[in-house]
Amino acid sequence: DANGVLIAAASDNLRLYTAGTQRLRIDSSGNVLLLSNTASFKLGATSQTYLLQSSSHFFLDNTSGTSYFRNTSATGSGFIFRNSNIGDIQFDNEFAGNILFNTSNVTRLTIDSSGNSTFAGMVTVNGGGIDIDNNNDVRLRFDNASVFKAGLQVATTAGDMIAGSAVNDFAIRSQENMLFATGGNTERMRIDSS
């Protein structure tokens, strides 16, 4: 070729070998097969690029620096992690660090290495409700700037939430007055802090 080097197969596949073993194949459909017939990297599709693996594990391994999955397209549906068969989708931080979920470049959810979740924003539940199931500290606490304001708790130890509570008591606590309303925000009853 006048402008470079041209390697071509008139039909069928183009194969590269080292030490008598096939290392790379470009088939007649344009699929690039790396190392073996079980792993392939398909390039040049008009709308999609595929990473295909038929063995037990598939790794993208970066041994230095930061790894990114990045979508810079101004069209389409953004970024999708999809499992189209059996099994779970698992995010696993093997290091004793956090898992962060961001939107608009701001962290909205943090799961720390102890399993505690911190939400930065309102939590809306659409469905069958919220079930709290724990062997200890079965509670819902309301804090403002890390200062306790009110809470609900099923006592699993005497004295939980409210001094004098016994095991299996349901404790409702307010640091100030406790107000009750019906028919909107009209106050019907108050238990003051005294």
mmCIF file of the C-alpha atoms, coordinates in Angstrom:
data_MODEL
# 
_entry.id   MODEL 
# 
loop_
_atom_site.group_PDB 
_atom_site.id 
_atom_site.type_symbol 
_atom_site.label_atom_id 
_atom_site.label_alt_id 
_atom_site.label_comp_id 
_atom_site.label_asym_id 
_atom_site.label_entity_id 
_atom_site.label_seq_id 
_atom_site.pdbx_PDB_ins_code 
_atom_site.Cartn_x 
_atom_site.Cartn_y 
_atom_site.Cartn_z 
_atom_site.occupancy 
_atom_site.B_iso_or_equiv 
_atom_site.pdbx_formal_charge 
_atom_site.auth_seq_id 
_atom_site.auth_comp_id 
_atom_site.auth_asym_id 
_atom_site.auth_atom_id 
_atom_site.pdbx_PDB_model_num 
ATOM 1   C CA . ASP A 1 1   ? 0.000   0.000   0.000  1.00 0.00 ? 1   ASP A CA 1 
ATOM 2   C CA . ALA A 1 2   ? 1.388   3.396   -0.968 1.00 0.00 ? 2   ALA A CA 1 
ATOM 3   C CA . ASN A 1 3   ? 0.308   4.982   2.318  1.00 0.00 ? 3   ASN A CA 1 
ATOM 4   C CA . GLY A 1 4   ? 1.412   2.263   4.765  1.00 0.00 ? 4   GLY A CA 1 
ATOM 5   C CA . VAL A 1 5   ? 1.407   -1.483  5.338  1.00 0.00 ? 5   VAL A CA 1 
ATOM 6   C CA . LEU A 1 6   ? -1.566  -3.608  4.288  1.00 0.00 ? 6   LEU A CA 1 
ATOM 7   C CA . ILE A 1 7   ? -2.089  -7.119  5.656  1.00 0.00 ? 7   ILE A CA 1 
ATOM 8   C CA . ALA A 1 8   ? -5.177  -8.761  4.201  1.00 0.00 ? 8   ALA A CA 1 
ATOM 9   C CA . ALA A 1 9   ? -6.981  -12.075 4.029  1.00 0.00 ? 9   ALA A CA 1 
ATOM 10  C CA . ALA A 1 10  ? -8.979  -12.411 0.852  1.00 0.00 ? 10  ALA A CA 1 
ATOM 11  C CA . SER A 1 11  ? -11.570 -14.549 2.655  1.00 0.00 ? 11  SER A CA 1 
ATOM 12  C CA . ASP A 1 12  ? -12.193 -16.336 5.952  1.00 0.00 ? 12  ASP A CA 1 
ATOM 13  C CA . ASN A 1 13  ? -9.961  -15.383 8.935  1.00 0.00 ? 13  ASN A CA 1 
ATOM 14  C CA . LEU A 1 14  ? -6.680  -13.591 9.572  1.00 0.00 ? 14  LEU A CA 1 
ATOM 15  C CA . ARG A 1 15  ? -4.642  -15.373 12.267 1.00 0.00 ? 15  ARG A CA 1 
ATOM 16  C CA . LEU A 1 16  ? -1.492  -14.456 14.201 1.00 0.00 ? 16  LEU A CA 1 
ATOM 17  C CA . TYR A 1 17  ? 0.615   -17.150 15.911 1.00 0.00 ? 17  TYR A CA 1 
ATOM 18  C CA . THR A 1 18  ? 3.521   -17.207 18.340 1.00 0.00 ? 18  THR A CA 1 
ATOM 19  C CA . ALA A 1 19  ? 5.310   -20.380 19.496 1.00 0.00 ? 19  ALA A CA 1 
ATOM 20  C CA . GLY A 1 20  ? 2.981   -22.379 17.284 1.00 0.00 ? 20  GLY A CA 1 
ATOM 21  C CA . THR A 1 21  ? -0.128  -21.190 19.160 1.00 0.00 ? 21  THR A CA 1 
ATOM 22  C CA . GLN A 1 22  ? -2.820  -18.895 17.832 1.00 0.00 ? 22  GLN A CA 1 
ATOM 23  C CA . ARG A 1 23  ? -2.791  -15.617 19.819 1.00 0.00 ? 23  ARG A CA 1 
ATOM 24  C CA . LEU A 1 24  ? -5.074  -13.369 17.767 1.00 0.00 ? 24  LEU A CA 1 
ATOM 25  C CA . ARG A 1 25  ? -7.696  -13.892 15.093 1.00 0.00 ? 25  ARG A CA 1 
ATOM 26  C CA . ILE A 1 26  ? -9.717  -11.432 13.033 1.00 0.00 ? 26  ILE A CA 1 
ATOM 27  C CA . ASP A 1 27  ? -12.637 -13.318 11.530 1.00 0.00 ? 27  ASP A CA 1 
ATOM 28  C CA . SER A 1 28  ? -14.546 -12.497 8.375  1.00 0.00 ? 28  SER A CA 1 
ATOM 29  C CA . SER A 1 29  ? -17.208 -10.638 10.414 1.00 0.00 ? 29  SER A CA 1 
ATOM 30  C CA . GLY A 1 30  ? -14.672 -8.277  11.981 1.00 0.00 ? 30  GLY A CA 1 
ATOM 31  C CA . ASN A 1 31  ? -14.562 -9.867  15.428 1.00 0.00 ? 31  ASN A CA 1 
ATOM 32  C CA . VAL A 1 32  ? -11.144 -9.703  17.099 1.00 0.00 ? 32  VAL A CA 1 
ATOM 33  C CA . LEU A 1 33  ? -10.454 -12.884 19.097 1.00 0.00 ? 33  LEU A CA 1 
ATOM 34  C CA . LEU A 1 34  ? -7.715  -12.488 21.700 1.00 0.00 ? 34  LEU A CA 1 
ATOM 35  C CA . LEU A 1 35  ? -5.632  -15.356 23.163 1.00 0.00 ? 35  LEU A CA 1 
ATOM 36  C CA . SER A 1 36  ? -8.286  -18.016 22.521 1.00 0.00 ? 36  SER A CA 1 
ATOM 37  C CA . ASN A 1 37  ? -11.649 -18.572 20.923 1.00 0.00 ? 37  ASN A CA 1 
ATOM 38  C CA . THR A 1 38  ? -13.394 -18.037 24.285 1.00 0.00 ? 38  THR A CA 1 
ATOM 39  C CA . ALA A 1 39  ? -12.542 -14.341 24.733 1.00 0.00 ? 39  ALA A CA 1 
ATOM 40  C CA . SER A 1 40  ? -13.232 -11.727 22.095 1.00 0.00 ? 40  SER A CA 1 
ATOM 41  C CA . PHE A 1 41  ? -13.161 -7.967  21.687 1.00 0.00 ? 41  PHE A CA 1 
ATOM 42  C CA . LYS A 1 42  ? -15.346 -6.758  18.850 1.00 0.00 ? 42  LYS A CA 1 
ATOM 43  C CA . LEU A 1 43  ? -14.315 -3.457  17.293 1.00 0.00 ? 43  LEU A CA 1 
ATOM 44  C CA . GLY A 1 44  ? -15.699 -1.361  14.480 1.00 0.00 ? 44  GLY A CA 1 
ATOM 45  C CA . ALA A 1 45  ? -19.442 -2.035  14.891 1.00 0.00 ? 45  ALA A CA 1 
ATOM 46  C CA . THR A 1 46  ? -21.580 0.849   13.654 1.00 0.00 ? 46  THR A CA 1 
ATOM 47  C CA . SER A 1 47  ? -23.486 1.330   16.933 1.00 0.00 ? 47  SER A CA 1 
ATOM 48  C CA . GLN A 1 48  ? -22.069 -1.023  19.561 1.00 0.00 ? 48  GLN A CA 1 
ATOM 49  C CA . THR A 1 49  ? -18.778 -2.343  20.907 1.00 0.00 ? 49  THR A CA 1 
ATOM 50  C CA . TYR A 1 50  ? -18.704 -5.661  22.744 1.00 0.00 ? 50  TYR A CA 1 
ATOM 51  C CA . LEU A 1 51  ? -16.498 -7.346  25.318 1.00 0.00 ? 51  LEU A CA 1 
ATOM 52  C CA . LEU A 1 52  ? -17.445 -11.030 25.240 1.00 0.00 ? 52  LEU A CA 1 
ATOM 53  C CA . GLN A 1 53  ? -16.219 -13.745 27.601 1.00 0.00 ? 53  GLN A CA 1 
ATOM 54  C CA . SER A 1 54  ? -17.430 -17.326 27.858 1.00 0.00 ? 54  SER A CA 1 
ATOM 55  C CA . SER A 1 55  ? -15.196 -18.629 30.674 1.00 0.00 ? 55  SER A CA 1 
ATOM 56  C CA . SER A 1 56  ? -15.810 -18.322 34.432 1.00 0.00 ? 56  SER A CA 1 
ATOM 57  C CA . HIS A 1 57  ? -14.378 -14.837 35.063 1.00 0.00 ? 57  HIS A CA 1 
ATOM 58  C CA . PHE A 1 58  ? -13.733 -11.662 33.111 1.00 0.00 ? 58  PHE A CA 1 
ATOM 59  C CA . PHE A 1 59  ? -11.361 -9.036  34.483 1.00 0.00 ? 59  PHE A CA 1 
ATOM 60  C CA . LEU A 1 60  ? -10.500 -5.485  33.521 1.00 0.00 ? 60  LEU A CA 1 
ATOM 61  C CA . ASP A 1 61  ? -7.361  -5.023  35.602 1.00 0.00 ? 61  ASP A CA 1 
ATOM 62  C CA . ASN A 1 62  ? -5.503  -1.768  36.137 1.00 0.00 ? 62  ASN A CA 1 
ATOM 63  C CA . THR A 1 63  ? -2.391  -2.200  38.283 1.00 0.00 ? 63  THR A CA 1 
ATOM 64  C CA . SER A 1 64  ? -1.596  1.521   38.573 1.00 0.00 ? 64  SER A CA 1 
ATOM 65  C CA . GLY A 1 65  ? -3.606  4.726   38.736 1.00 0.00 ? 65  GLY A CA 1 
ATOM 66  C CA . THR A 1 66  ? -7.371  5.249   38.656 1.00 0.00 ? 66  THR A CA 1 
ATOM 67  C CA . SER A 1 67  ? -9.787  3.247   36.488 1.00 0.00 ? 67  SER A CA 1 
ATOM 68  C CA . TYR A 1 68  ? -12.808 4.872   34.851 1.00 0.00 ? 68  TYR A CA 1 
ATOM 69  C CA . PHE A 1 69  ? -15.914 3.689   33.044 1.00 0.00 ? 69  PHE A CA 1 
ATOM 70  C CA . ARG A 1 70  ? -16.841 6.882   31.247 1.00 0.00 ? 70  ARG A CA 1 
ATOM 71  C CA . ASN A 1 71  ? -19.606 7.988   28.907 1.00 0.00 ? 71  ASN A CA 1 
ATOM 72  C CA . THR A 1 72  ? -19.108 11.371  27.250 1.00 0.00 ? 72  THR A CA 1 
ATOM 73  C CA . SER A 1 73  ? -21.922 11.042  24.710 1.00 0.00 ? 73  SER A CA 1 
ATOM 74  C CA . ALA A 1 74  ? -24.478 13.865  24.588 1.00 0.00 ? 74  ALA A CA 1 
ATOM 75  C CA . THR A 1 75  ? -27.171 11.420  23.440 1.00 0.00 ? 75  THR A CA 1 
ATOM 76  C CA . GLY A 1 76  ? -28.451 8.039   24.525 1.00 0.00 ? 76  GLY A CA 1 
ATOM 77  C CA . SER A 1 77  ? -29.480 6.724   27.952 1.00 0.00 ? 77  SER A CA 1 
ATOM 78  C CA . GLY A 1 78  ? -26.274 7.350   29.886 1.00 0.00 ? 78  GLY A CA 1 
ATOM 79  C CA . PHE A 1 79  ? -24.545 4.430   31.599 1.00 0.00 ? 79  PHE A CA 1 
ATOM 80  C CA . ILE A 1 80  ? -26.264 1.108   32.335 1.00 0.00 ? 80  ILE A CA 1 
ATOM 81  C CA . PHE A 1 81  ? -25.009 -1.870  34.365 1.00 0.00 ? 81  PHE A CA 1 
ATOM 82  C CA . ARG A 1 82  ? -27.231 -4.766  33.292 1.00 0.00 ? 82  ARG A CA 1 
ATOM 83  C CA . ASN A 1 83  ? -27.384 -8.439  34.179 1.00 0.00 ? 83  ASN A CA 1 
ATOM 84  C CA . SER A 1 84  ? -29.353 -10.254 31.500 1.00 0.00 ? 84  SER A CA 1 
ATOM 85  C CA . ASN A 1 85  ? -29.203 -13.688 33.108 1.00 0.00 ? 85  ASN A CA 1 
ATOM 86  C CA . ILE A 1 86  ? -29.073 -15.302 36.560 1.00 0.00 ? 86  ILE A CA 1 
ATOM 87  C CA . GLY A 1 87  ? -26.962 -13.945 39.414 1.00 0.00 ? 87  GLY A CA 1 
ATOM 88  C CA . ASP A 1 88  ? -26.429 -10.650 41.203 1.00 0.00 ? 88  ASP A CA 1 
ATOM 89  C CA . ILE A 1 89  ? -24.825 -7.346  40.309 1.00 0.00 ? 89  ILE A CA 1 
ATOM 90  C CA . GLN A 1 90  ? -22.130 -6.858  42.930 1.00 0.00 ? 90  GLN A CA 1 
ATOM 91  C CA . PHE A 1 91  ? -20.080 -3.784  43.779 1.00 0.00 ? 91  PHE A CA 1 
ATOM 92  C CA . ASP A 1 92  ? -17.167 -5.050  45.873 1.00 0.00 ? 92  ASP A CA 1 
ATOM 93  C CA . ASN A 1 93  ? -14.532 -2.872  47.519 1.00 0.00 ? 93  ASN A CA 1 
ATOM 94  C CA . GLU A 1 94  ? -11.970 -5.413  48.750 1.00 0.00 ? 94  GLU A CA 1 
ATOM 95  C CA . PHE A 1 95  ? -10.004 -2.624  50.390 1.00 0.00 ? 95  PHE A CA 1 
ATOM 96  C CA . ALA A 1 96  ? -11.270 -1.283  53.751 1.00 0.00 ? 96  ALA A CA 1 
ATOM 97  C CA . GLY A 1 97  ? -12.686 1.818   52.106 1.00 0.00 ? 97  GLY A CA 1 
ATOM 98  C CA . ASN A 1 98  ? -16.063 3.286   51.211 1.00 0.00 ? 98  ASN A CA 1 
ATOM 99  C CA . ILE A 1 99  ? -18.349 2.847   48.206 1.00 0.00 ? 99  ILE A CA 1 
ATOM 100 C CA . LEU A 1 100 ? -19.634 6.201   46.956 1.00 0.00 ? 100 LEU A CA 1 
ATOM 101 C CA . PHE A 1 101 ? -22.588 6.940   44.662 1.00 0.00 ? 101 PHE A CA 1 
ATOM 102 C CA . ASN A 1 102 ? -22.559 10.397  43.069 1.00 0.00 ? 102 ASN A CA 1 
ATOM 103 C CA . THR A 1 103 ? -24.925 12.487  40.963 1.00 0.00 ? 103 THR A CA 1 
ATOM 104 C CA . SER A 1 104 ? -24.064 15.915  39.514 1.00 0.00 ? 104 SER A CA 1 
ATOM 105 C CA . ASN A 1 105 ? -20.532 15.279  40.821 1.00 0.00 ? 105 ASN A CA 1 
ATOM 106 C CA . VAL A 1 106 ? -21.793 15.294  44.440 1.00 0.00 ? 106 VAL A CA 1 
ATOM 107 C CA . THR A 1 107 ? -21.777 12.242  46.737 1.00 0.00 ? 107 THR A CA 1 
ATOM 108 C CA . ARG A 1 108 ? -25.391 11.238  47.508 1.00 0.00 ? 108 ARG A CA 1 
ATOM 109 C CA . LEU A 1 109 ? -24.855 7.845   49.152 1.00 0.00 ? 109 LEU A CA 1 
ATOM 110 C CA . THR A 1 110 ? -21.865 6.523   51.091 1.00 0.00 ? 110 THR A CA 1 
ATOM 111 C CA . ILE A 1 111 ? -21.543 2.932   52.284 1.00 0.00 ? 111 ILE A CA 1 
ATOM 112 C CA . ASP A 1 112 ? -18.605 2.776   54.664 1.00 0.00 ? 112 ASP A CA 1 
ATOM 113 C CA . SER A 1 113 ? -16.385 -0.204  55.418 1.00 0.00 ? 113 SER A CA 1 
ATOM 114 C CA . SER A 1 114 ? -18.536 -1.077  58.471 1.00 0.00 ? 114 SER A CA 1 
ATOM 115 C CA . GLY A 1 115 ? -21.693 -1.340  56.361 1.00 0.00 ? 115 GLY A CA 1 
ATOM 116 C CA . ASN A 1 116 ? -23.217 1.970   57.503 1.00 0.00 ? 116 ASN A CA 1 
ATOM 117 C CA . SER A 1 117 ? -25.067 3.927   54.811 1.00 0.00 ? 117 SER A CA 1 
ATOM 118 C CA . THR A 1 118 ? -25.235 7.724   54.751 1.00 0.00 ? 118 THR A CA 1 
ATOM 119 C CA . PHE A 1 119 ? -27.697 9.453   52.417 1.00 0.00 ? 119 PHE A CA 1 
ATOM 120 C CA . ALA A 1 120 ? -27.218 13.087  51.436 1.00 0.00 ? 120 ALA A CA 1 
ATOM 121 C CA . GLY A 1 121 ? -30.792 14.038  50.589 1.00 0.00 ? 121 GLY A CA 1 
ATOM 122 C CA . MET A 1 122 ? -34.357 12.864  51.015 1.00 0.00 ? 122 MET A CA 1 
ATOM 123 C CA . VAL A 1 123 ? -35.145 9.153   50.864 1.00 0.00 ? 123 VAL A CA 1 
ATOM 124 C CA . THR A 1 124 ? -38.415 8.264   49.119 1.00 0.00 ? 124 THR A CA 1 
ATOM 125 C CA . VAL A 1 125 ? -39.836 4.739   49.310 1.00 0.00 ? 125 VAL A CA 1 
ATOM 126 C CA . ASN A 1 126 ? -42.354 3.630   46.668 1.00 0.00 ? 126 ASN A CA 1 
ATOM 127 C CA . GLY A 1 127 ? -43.523 0.136   47.427 1.00 0.00 ? 127 GLY A CA 1 
ATOM 128 C CA . GLY A 1 128 ? -44.419 -2.093  50.338 1.00 0.00 ? 128 GLY A CA 1 
ATOM 129 C CA . GLY A 1 129 ? -42.866 0.044   53.086 1.00 0.00 ? 129 GLY A CA 1 
ATOM 130 C CA . ILE A 1 130 ? -39.710 -0.149  55.164 1.00 0.00 ? 130 ILE A CA 1 
ATOM 131 C CA . ASP A 1 131 ? -38.839 -3.172  57.299 1.00 0.00 ? 131 ASP A CA 1 
ATOM 132 C CA . ILE A 1 132 ? -36.160 -2.739  59.967 1.00 0.00 ? 132 ILE A CA 1 
ATOM 133 C CA . ASP A 1 133 ? -34.712 -6.093  60.985 1.00 0.00 ? 133 ASP A CA 1 
ATOM 134 C CA . ASN A 1 134 ? -31.716 -6.214  63.279 1.00 0.00 ? 134 ASN A CA 1 
ATOM 135 C CA . ASN A 1 135 ? -30.471 -8.329  66.162 1.00 0.00 ? 135 ASN A CA 1 
ATOM 136 C CA . ASN A 1 136 ? -29.791 -5.209  68.226 1.00 0.00 ? 136 ASN A CA 1 
ATOM 137 C CA . ASP A 1 137 ? -30.468 -1.458  68.122 1.00 0.00 ? 137 ASP A CA 1 
ATOM 138 C CA . VAL A 1 138 ? -33.803 -1.728  66.300 1.00 0.00 ? 138 VAL A CA 1 
ATOM 139 C CA . ARG A 1 139 ? -34.285 2.017   66.043 1.00 0.00 ? 139 ARG A CA 1 
ATOM 140 C CA . LEU A 1 140 ? -34.985 5.050   63.912 1.00 0.00 ? 140 LEU A CA 1 
ATOM 141 C CA . ARG A 1 141 ? -33.136 8.179   65.005 1.00 0.00 ? 141 ARG A CA 1 
ATOM 142 C CA . PHE A 1 142 ? -33.658 11.775  63.868 1.00 0.00 ? 142 PHE A CA 1 
ATOM 143 C CA . ASP A 1 143 ? -30.506 13.885  64.112 1.00 0.00 ? 143 ASP A CA 1 
ATOM 144 C CA . ASN A 1 144 ? -29.867 17.479  63.078 1.00 0.00 ? 144 ASN A CA 1 
ATOM 145 C CA . ALA A 1 145 ? -26.208 18.228  62.349 1.00 0.00 ? 145 ALA A CA 1 
ATOM 146 C CA . SER A 1 146 ? -25.326 15.033  64.269 1.00 0.00 ? 146 SER A CA 1 
ATOM 147 C CA . VAL A 1 147 ? -27.340 16.199  67.310 1.00 0.00 ? 147 VAL A CA 1 
ATOM 148 C CA . PHE A 1 148 ? -30.076 13.787  68.425 1.00 0.00 ? 148 PHE A CA 1 
ATOM 149 C CA . LYS A 1 149 ? -33.590 15.309  68.290 1.00 0.00 ? 149 LYS A CA 1 
ATOM 150 C CA . ALA A 1 150 ? -36.039 12.388  68.409 1.00 0.00 ? 150 ALA A CA 1 
ATOM 151 C CA . GLY A 1 151 ? -36.272 8.669   67.901 1.00 0.00 ? 151 GLY A CA 1 
ATOM 152 C CA . LEU A 1 152 ? -38.229 5.429   67.861 1.00 0.00 ? 152 LEU A CA 1 
ATOM 153 C CA . GLN A 1 153 ? -36.814 2.194   69.226 1.00 0.00 ? 153 GLN A CA 1 
ATOM 154 C CA . VAL A 1 154 ? -37.760 -1.321  70.194 1.00 0.00 ? 154 VAL A CA 1 
ATOM 155 C CA . ALA A 1 155 ? -35.697 -1.888  73.331 1.00 0.00 ? 155 ALA A CA 1 
ATOM 156 C CA . THR A 1 156 ? -33.393 -4.876  73.051 1.00 0.00 ? 156 THR A CA 1 
ATOM 157 C CA . THR A 1 157 ? -31.576 -3.876  76.244 1.00 0.00 ? 157 THR A CA 1 
ATOM 158 C CA . ALA A 1 158 ? -33.093 -2.303  79.339 1.00 0.00 ? 158 ALA A CA 1 
ATOM 159 C CA . GLY A 1 159 ? -32.755 1.482   79.184 1.00 0.00 ? 159 GLY A CA 1 
ATOM 160 C CA . ASP A 1 160 ? -32.633 1.724   75.371 1.00 0.00 ? 160 ASP A CA 1 
ATOM 161 C CA . MET A 1 161 ? -33.808 5.134   74.069 1.00 0.00 ? 161 MET A CA 1 
ATOM 162 C CA . ILE A 1 162 ? -35.638 5.994   77.302 1.00 0.00 ? 162 ILE A CA 1 
ATOM 163 C CA . ALA A 1 163 ? -34.398 5.448   80.864 1.00 0.00 ? 163 ALA A CA 1 
ATOM 164 C CA . GLY A 1 164 ? -36.573 2.785   82.464 1.00 0.00 ? 164 GLY A CA 1 
ATOM 165 C CA . SER A 1 165 ? -37.452 0.964   79.251 1.00 0.00 ? 165 SER A CA 1 
ATOM 166 C CA . ALA A 1 166 ? -37.523 -2.813  79.449 1.00 0.00 ? 166 ALA A CA 1 
ATOM 167 C CA . VAL A 1 167 ? -36.646 -5.328  76.750 1.00 0.00 ? 167 VAL A CA 1 
ATOM 168 C CA . ASN A 1 168 ? -39.297 -5.374  73.943 1.00 0.00 ? 168 ASN A CA 1 
ATOM 169 C CA . ASP A 1 169 ? -40.780 -1.997  74.994 1.00 0.00 ? 169 ASP A CA 1 
ATOM 170 C CA . PHE A 1 170 ? -41.486 0.389   72.112 1.00 0.00 ? 170 PHE A CA 1 
ATOM 171 C CA . ALA A 1 171 ? -39.956 3.745   73.027 1.00 0.00 ? 171 ALA A CA 1 
ATOM 172 C CA . ILE A 1 172 ? -40.864 7.110   71.454 1.00 0.00 ? 172 ILE A CA 1 
ATOM 173 C CA . ARG A 1 173 ? -38.591 9.960   72.487 1.00 0.00 ? 173 ARG A CA 1 
ATOM 174 C CA . SER A 1 174 ? -38.471 13.689  71.803 1.00 0.00 ? 174 SER A CA 1 
ATOM 175 C CA . GLN A 1 175 ? -35.828 16.062  73.111 1.00 0.00 ? 175 GLN A CA 1 
ATOM 176 C CA . GLU A 1 176 ? -38.461 18.809  73.394 1.00 0.00 ? 176 GLU A CA 1 
ATOM 177 C CA . ASN A 1 177 ? -42.262 18.715  73.256 1.00 0.00 ? 177 ASN A CA 1 
ATOM 178 C CA . MET A 1 178 ? -44.216 15.908  71.596 1.00 0.00 ? 178 MET A CA 1 
ATOM 179 C CA . LEU A 1 179 ? -47.099 17.117  69.437 1.00 0.00 ? 179 LEU A CA 1 
ATOM 180 C CA . PHE A 1 180 ? -50.066 15.232  67.962 1.00 0.00 ? 180 PHE A CA 1 
ATOM 181 C CA . ALA A 1 181 ? -52.235 16.481  65.098 1.00 0.00 ? 181 ALA A CA 1 
ATOM 182 C CA . THR A 1 182 ? -55.225 15.237  63.088 1.00 0.00 ? 182 THR A CA 1 
ATOM 183 C CA . GLY A 1 183 ? -56.907 16.566  59.959 1.00 0.00 ? 183 GLY A CA 1 
ATOM 184 C CA . GLY A 1 184 ? -53.746 18.327  58.810 1.00 0.00 ? 184 GLY A CA 1 
ATOM 185 C CA . ASN A 1 185 ? -51.332 20.328  60.915 1.00 0.00 ? 185 ASN A CA 1 
ATOM 186 C CA . THR A 1 186 ? -53.812 21.307  63.630 1.00 0.00 ? 186 THR A CA 1 
ATOM 187 C CA . GLU A 1 187 ? -52.420 20.431  67.038 1.00 0.00 ? 187 GLU A CA 1 
ATOM 188 C CA . ARG A 1 188 ? -54.804 18.258  69.102 1.00 0.00 ? 188 ARG A CA 1 
ATOM 189 C CA . MET A 1 189 ? -52.587 17.223  71.972 1.00 0.00 ? 189 MET A CA 1 
ATOM 190 C CA . ARG A 1 190 ? -49.207 18.101  73.412 1.00 0.00 ? 190 ARG A CA 1 
ATOM 191 C CA . ILE A 1 191 ? -46.919 16.430  75.900 1.00 0.00 ? 191 ILE A CA 1 
ATOM 192 C CA . ASP A 1 192 ? -44.436 19.097  76.937 1.00 0.00 ? 192 ASP A CA 1 
ATOM 193 C CA . SER A 1 193 ? -40.855 18.529  77.964 1.00 0.00 ? 193 SER A CA 1 
ATOM 194 C CA . SER A 1 194 ? -41.856 18.757  81.651 1.00 0.00 ? 194 SER A CA 1 
# 
